[in-house]
Amino acid sequence: MKSAIMKKVVVAVLFVALAALLSPPLIMAEEAAAPASAPSTAAAMPAAASPAPKIDTGDTAWMIVATALVMLMSIPGLALFYGGLSKTKDTLNTMAMTFVTFCIVSVLWVLYGYTFSFGTDLKGIIGGAEKLFLKGIGPNSISDLAKTIPEYIFIAYQLTFAAITVALASGAYIERMKFSAWILFSVFWMTVVYLPVAHWVWGGGWLSQMDKLFGLPNALDFAGGTVVHINAGIAALVGALVLGKRRVKAIIPGNLPLVVIGAGLLWFGWFGFNAGSALAASGLAGAAFINTNTAAAVGALAWMFVEWMHSGKPTVLGLASGAVGGLVAITPAAGFVNISGAIIIGVAAGVIPFFAVAKLKPMFGYDDTLDAFGIHGIGGTIGAILTGVFADPAINGAKGLLYGNPGQLLTQLIAVAVTLVYSGVMTFIIFMIIKAIVGLRVGTEEETIGLDESEHGERAYNS
């Protein structure tokens, strides 16, 4: 009895100490340490014409590596992470969903995805069709959005974002969705949901023109809080509600070592995801890199301490989930906040998604199989909103609420709300169309046997 009480006391003390360490006074101390009177370079120098776009070999080398790192996040990172969390009889099917999506998006992106996301803006809604099939792009072409790397590298980099965004939603659908239905979903959802939202935020669309349209700051999303995580997270929730619950819910993951390996690969690849979004080998990439690692570590620790107090044991699954939660939440903020902001975002990402998974999901009864909404939807929302609070002009020029710009928080709330509504409504429509074409769910017998055998005729574990 005494040992149990002592354990709870120790955990509580550790958690309180962590919370105290991460409190807002850190921000005040950091601001006080910075020289307030030093004028910025931009202010001290007269305005000069922007340099002509020119391919830089250092930036190009870094972006090739960053592109490969983000690809690694899908195959094998997400495939292993999701595959290990699923039932052993559904492991291969779960992995196949990520694998086939990466292949589908890789083809569709070069056919029309890139031009509709990053082509000439058409009334703030979608990109133009001038680069269908990558028309007019050559080895020396340079995009106005990435002026020091070949456009082919920028295309490939953005492709990896589109692929993993679609694949993330599968975490809510596994163990009951037809493979044919998932293939159709990948095509439809990338086309009518991902491409417009990516254009609104990153391709010159209306969320990046808020200053001209409404007199508000433009939406901030460094690497995909709205475009990737909120977008995929709400799609996961809507799809889970339409599909309905699994007939038998797994109590524990089928293979925890796979989960840990997958989480480690996701963490590793996330450096390309966030630091790569600087689109250059620069100091900004360095800031995004350190913010990413810090938020992931803090998220893992925060989830562990909360789970320890809540259920009495710190689990390895909790550590992995908290790390991913921290990575998700820091994604929109990585290139805008200082290290104190990254720490606070990491704490929020470890605590709030934990309760979304442990309390909110049972309360409402939806079957988000692998907590894609609880971690990506909730975590992405946290990160997008807190970017509007903690954005530090010393990092990338943008000011958040704490630096005297409440309008930025308002813009972030608008971006979050618009993404939630648009993605949610369009996902529902897509599911209804797929249901009419091929149906959504496998039959009772197929679900009982497991989708590895019923959908693919294979087993993950044959011994």
N, C-alpha and C positions, 0 to 999 in steps of 0.2 A: 504493500500500500504506500509506504513511504517513498519507495523508489519511483512509483508511478507519479506521485505528487512532485517529487524532485524533478522528474523528466519534464513535466508540464511547466514547472517554474523556469527551468533552464531554457526551454523553447520560448517561453513568453519573454524572458529577459533578452534573449538573442534577437527576437523579432522587434522588441521595443528599441533595442540598441541600433538595429538596422534602420528602423523608421526615423530615429533621431538623427542618425548620420546623413540621411537623405532629405532632410527637411529643407524648406525654402531658404533658410539663412545661408545655405551654401551658395545660392545664386547671388544673394546680396554681397557675400564676401568676395565672390569672383568679380562682381561688378566693381566693388571698391578697390580691388587690386589692380584693375585695369586703369591706365592713365586716361583720365577723363578729358584732358585738354588737348590731346594729340589730334590734330586734324587728319581726316582721312586723305588718302592719296587722291581720290576723285575730287575732293573739295579743294585741295591745294593746287591741283593741276588744271590748266584750261582744257575744255572739252576737245577731244581729238577724234578724227575719223577712225572708225573701226578698221583694224587691219584686214586685208584681203584674206579670204579662206585659203589655207595652205596645209597640206598634209604634214603632220608632225610624226616622226617615226617613234618617238617615245610614247606619245599618246596612243598611237595605233597599236603598238605592242601591248600596252596595258589593256586596251579595249578588246583585243583578241582574247587575252587571258580572261578578262571579266566575262566575256560572252561564253567561253567554255565553262566558267564557274557556274553561271546561271543555268546553263544546260544541265550541268551535273546535279543541280537542285531537283530537276524533274526525274531524270534517269541517271543514276539510280536512287537519288536521295529521297524524293517524295514516294517513289514506288516502294522502297524498302520501309519507310516510315509507316505508310498506310498498310502495306502488306503485313507487317509485323503486328499491327493493331487488330487486324481482321481475324475471323475464325480460320483455323488451319485448312478447312475445306473450301475457303473462299480466297486464299492468299494469292494464287496466280491470277484469278479474275480481277482482283483489286489492283495488282501490279499492271495487268494488261490495260486497264482503263487509262492509267497514266501514260503508258508506253504508246498506245494507239493515238491518244490525243496529241502527244508531241509530234508524231508522224503526220497526222492530219493538218495540224496548225502549220507545220513546217512547209507543207505544200501550198495551203491556202494563203499563207502570208505573202509569198512571193508572187502569187497570181493576182490577188487583189487586196489582201489585208493591209499591206504597207501603204499603198496609195490612199486607201480610204481613212487610214489613221493619220498619216503624215503628209498627204498631198495638199495642194492649195486649198485653203479654207473656203468652204461654201456656206455662207451665212451662219458661221459658228457651229454648224451641226455635224458636218462630215467633211472628209478630205475629198479632193477632186480625183478624177479617174485618169489623170495624165500619165501615171506611172504603173498602169496595169501591166502585169507580166514584167515588171521592172523596166519598162520601155524608157529609153533615153538615158539609162544609168550605165556608166562604164567604170573601168578600174580607177580612173582619176576623178570621178564625180565626188562632190562634197555636198552634204546637206547643210542648209542654213541653220539647222538645229544642232549640228555637231561639226564645227568648222575646222577641226584639225585632224579628222580621221576620214578614211574612205567611206563613201556612203554605203558600200556593200557591208562594211563592218557594223555601221549603225543599223542597217536593216536586220542583220543577223542578231544583233544584241536585242533589239525590240521584239524580234520573233520569239526569243526565249521567254520574255515576259508574258506574251500572249498565251504561249503554250502552258506555262505553269498556272496561270490564272484559271484557265478552263479546267485543268486537272485538279486543282484544289477543291472544286465543288464536288468531285466524285466522292470525297470522304463522307458525305452525308447520304449517299445513294447506295453504297456498296451492300452486298449480300442479298440484294433483291431486285436490282434493275437489270433488264435485258441488255446484253452487250450491243445488240443492234440498235436499241434505243439510245444507248450512250454515244454510239458513233454519230447518230443523227444530232443528238444534243450538242456534241462538240462542234459540228459544222454550223448549226443554226445559232448557237449561243455566241460563238466567236464572232460571227458575222453581224448579228443585230444588236448585241449587247456590248461586247468588248470593244469593237472597233469605234463606235460612236463615243463611248466614255473616254477611251484613250485619246481620241481627237479633241474632245472638250477640254481636257486637262493639259495634255502634252503637245498636241498637234496644232495649236493655234485656235482652238474652238472657244466657245463662249465663256467657259469657266476661266480661261486664261485671258479674257478680255473684260473682266469685271470692272476694271478702272474706266474703260471707255463706255461701257454699257450702263453701269449703275453708279459710278463714282466710288466703288469699293475696291479694296486691294484685290489683286488676282489670287486665285486659289493656289495654295502651296501643297505640292505633293512631290517630294523629292524622288521617291522610287516606287510608289504604288500603294499608298494607304487607301485612296478611293478607287483608283483604276484597277488594282489587283485585289486587295484583301476585303474591302467592303463589298465590292462588286461580286466576288466569288462567294463571300460569306452569306449574303442575303439570298443569292441563288441557291446555296446549299440548304438554307432554311425552307425556302419556298418549295424546292424540289422534294425535300424530306416530308413536308406536309402533304404534298400531292401524292407521293408514292405510298404513304402510310407506313405503319410500323412493321418491322421484321416480325416473323412468327416466333422466332427464338432469338433473344438478345444474348450476346456473349457477355460473360461476367468479367473475364480477364482477357488481355491480348493473347493472340495465338503464339507469338514469338517475340518476347521482350528484347532479346539481344538484337534482332533486326530493327526494332524501334530505335534503340540507342544508336546503332550504326547509321540509320536513316537520319536521325536528329543531328548527329555529328556532321554528316555530309551536307545537310541543309544549312547548318551554321557556317561551315566552311564556304559553301557556295554563296551564302548571303553577302559575303564581302564583295563579290562581283556584282551582286544585285544592288547593293546600296552604294559602295564606294565607286563602282562602275558608273553609276548614274551621274557622277560629276562629268563624265564623258571626256576626261583628260587625266593624265598622271599629274595631279596637282595637290596643293594644300587642302583644297575642298574635299578631294577624295580621301585624304588623310583624316580629316575631321569626321567624315561619314564612316570611315573604317573604325576609328576608335569608339565612336558613339554606338555603332552596331554591336561590337563585342561587349561593351559595357552594359548596354540594355539587355542583351541576351543573358549575361551572367547574373545581373540583378533580378531579371524576371524569373530565372530558374531558382534562385535563392528565396525570393519572395513567395513563389508557389510552394516550395518545400516547407517553409516555416508555417504558412497558413494551413497547408494540408496536415502538417505534424500536429498542430493545435486542434484541428477540426476532427481528425480521425485517429490520432495517436501514433501514426507511423509516417516517416518520410519515404515516399516511394520513388523508385527510379523513373517510373512513368511520369510522376509529378515533376521531377527535375527536367525531363525531356520536354514535357508540355509547357512548363514555365519558360524554358529557353526559347522555344518556338514562339510563345506569346510575346516575349520581349523583342524578338526579331521582327515580328509582325508590327508591333506598335511603333518601333523606332523607324520603320521603313519610310513613312512620309516625312519624318522629322530629321532624318540622319544628316542632311546637309544644311540644316537651318538652326539647330539648337546647340548650345554648349554642353559640356560634360555633365553639369548639374541637371540640366533639362533631361539629358539622356538617362540619368540615374532615376529621376522621379518618374519618367515615362516607363522605365523598367519595373519599378515597384507597382505602378498601376496595372501594368500588363501581367504581372504575376498574381495579383490579388483579385481584380475584377473578373477576368475570365475564369478563374478557379470557381468563383461563386456562380458564374453563368453556367458552368458545367455541372457543379455539384448541387446547386439549388434551383436555378431557373429552368433547366431542362426537365427535371423531375416534376416541378410545379406545373408546367404547361403540357407535359407529356409528349412532346414531339421526339421523333427518333432520328436525331442527328448522329448517325452511327459513330463517326470518329471526331465529333465536335468541331467540324469545319466552321460552323457558325459561331460557336462559343469562343473559339480561339481567333479565327480570322475575321469574322464579322465584328465581334465585340472588340477584339484587339485593334483591328484597323480603324474602327470608329474612335477608340481612345486616342490612338496616335494622331489621327487627322485633326481631332479637336485640340489636343494639347500642343500640336504644332502652332496653332493660332494663339496659344498662350505663351509658349517658351521660345518662339523664334527670336534669335539673337542677331541683331544687325552686324555684329562683329564677325559672324561666321559667313553669312552669304547675303547680307544687305537687307533682308526682310525683317520687319519688326512685328513681334507679337504683342499680346495684351500687356504683359509685364514690362514692355518697353514703350508703352504709351500709344499703342495702336489697337484699340478695341475693334475697329473695323475688320481686322484680319480674322479675329475669332468669329465674327458674323459670317464672313465669307466661307470659312471652314465649315460652319454649321450648314450653310446653304449647300455646299458641295457634298457633304455627307448625306443630307436629306434627299437631294436630287438623285444621287447614285442609288440609295436604298430604294426609292420609289421606282425609278426607271428599270433597274435591274430586276427588282421583285416582280413588277407587272409583266415585263417581257419574258422572264423565266416561266411564269405561269402560262402565258400564251404558248410558248415553245413546247412546254410539257403537254398541253392539250392537243397541239398539232401532232406531236410524236405519238401520243396515245391513239389518235385516229389512224395513223399510218401503220405502226407495227405493234402498238401496245407498249406498256411501261414495265410491268413486272413479270418475272418468271412465275411459273405455276408453283403450287404447294409442294409437289413432289421434287421439282428441280431445286427449290430452296432448301428442302430437307437434305437432299443428297449433297448439295453444295454446288456453287457455280463453277468451281474448277472443272468438275466432271461434266455437269449438265450443259455448260456453255462452251467448254474447250476440250473436253475429253482427256484431261490431264490431272495429275495430282502434284501438289507441291512437295509432299512428304510421302515417300513410297516404302519406307522401312517399317 
